[in-house]
Amino acid sequence: MLARPSTPVNQNDIAHYFEYSKSGLQVIEDGLKEIPFGEFMVEQGLVDRVQLFRALQMQDKYPGVRVGECAAALGYVQIGEVERLYDVWRGVATVEVA
């Protein structure tokens, strides 16, 4: 069960997700976004943002190599940690909006 926020929702807080039109409200952004694996590594504390940037730069030079592998090749993290976190990332529940 989801916990409800303790403070009431301010309509201005969510207004930027909607656009008004003659037909009512139109959704311009759904708020649900896929988290790239690199960002997930930063969120989980495996690498910092600078390390991610450098890994992405390396990935640009070697397009077939994954960002986690680049981070490991640069010595920021062990490949086993990347694989473990990748399994967690793949298991993150997602919602498809039709």
C-alpha positions as CSV (number, residue, x, y, z in Angstrom):
1,M,0.0,0.0,0.0
2,L,1.3,3.4,-0.9
3,A,1.7,6.0,1.9
4,R,-0.2,9.3,1.3
5,P,1.8,12.5,1.6
6,S,1.4,14.2,5.0
7,T,0.9,17.6,3.4
8,P,-1.9,18.4,1.0
9,V,-1.0,18.4,-2.7
10,N,-0.6,21.9,-4.0
11,Q,-2.2,22.3,-7.5
12,N,0.6,24.5,-8.6
13,D,3.1,21.7,-7.8
14,I,1.6,19.5,-10.5
15,A,0.4,22.2,-12.9
16,H,3.6,22.1,-14.9
17,Y,2.7,18.6,-16.1
18,F,-0.5,19.8,-17.8
19,E,-1.4,22.3,-20.5
20,Y,-4.8,23.9,-20.6
21,S,-6.8,23.8,-23.9
22,K,-10.5,24.4,-24.9
23,S,-11.1,20.7,-24.5
24,G,-9.8,20.6,-20.9
25,L,-6.5,19.4,-19.7
26,Q,-3.9,17.8,-21.9
27,V,-1.0,15.8,-20.6
28,I,2.3,17.2,-21.8
29,E,4.6,15.1,-19.6
30,D,3.7,12.0,-17.7
31,G,6.3,12.2,-14.9
32,L,7.3,8.5,-15.4
33,K,10.7,8.3,-17.1
34,E,13.0,5.4,-17.7
35,I,16.2,5.7,-15.7
36,P,19.3,5.0,-17.8
37,F,21.7,2.5,-16.2
38,G,24.4,5.2,-15.8
39,E,22.1,7.4,-13.8
40,F,21.0,4.4,-11.7
41,M,24.7,3.7,-10.9
42,V,25.0,7.3,-9.6
43,E,21.7,7.0,-7.6
44,Q,23.0,3.8,-6.0
45,G,26.4,5.4,-5.1
46,L,28.4,3.1,-7.3
47,V,30.0,6.0,-9.2
48,D,29.8,9.8,-8.9
49,R,28.6,12.1,-11.7
50,V,32.1,12.9,-12.9
51,Q,33.0,9.3,-13.1
52,L,29.8,8.6,-15.1
53,F,30.7,11.4,-17.4
54,R,34.1,10.0,-18.1
55,A,32.6,6.5,-18.6
56,L,30.2,8.0,-21.1
57,Q,33.0,9.7,-22.9
58,M,34.8,6.4,-23.2
59,Q,31.6,4.8,-24.4
60,D,31.5,7.4,-27.2
61,K,34.9,6.2,-28.4
62,Y,33.9,2.5,-28.1
63,P,30.2,2.4,-29.1
64,G,29.8,-1.4,-28.6
65,V,30.9,-1.2,-24.9
66,R,28.4,-0.7,-22.2
67,V,28.7,2.2,-19.7
68,G,29.2,-0.1,-16.7
69,E,32.0,-1.9,-18.5
70,C,33.6,1.5,-19.2
71,A,33.3,2.5,-15.6
72,A,35.0,-0.8,-14.6
73,A,37.7,-0.4,-17.3
74,L,38.5,3.1,-15.9
75,G,38.9,1.5,-12.5
76,Y,36.0,3.2,-10.8
77,V,34.2,0.0,-9.9
78,Q,34.6,-3.8,-10.0
79,I,32.8,-5.5,-12.9
80,G,31.1,-7.8,-10.4
81,E,29.5,-4.8,-8.7
82,V,28.3,-3.5,-12.1
83,E,26.8,-6.9,-13.0
84,R,25.1,-7.1,-9.6
85,L,23.6,-3.6,-9.9
86,Y,22.6,-4.3,-13.5
87,D,20.5,-7.2,-12.3
88,V,18.8,-4.9,-9.7
89,W,18.2,-2.3,-12.4
90,R,16.7,-4.8,-14.8
91,G,14.3,-5.9,-11.9
92,V,13.1,-2.3,-11.3
93,A,9.3,-2.3,-12.0
94,T,8.3,-0.2,-14.9
95,V,5.0,1.0,-16.2
96,E,4.2,1.2,-19.9
97,V,1.8,4.0,-20.9
98,A,-0.2,3.2,-24.0
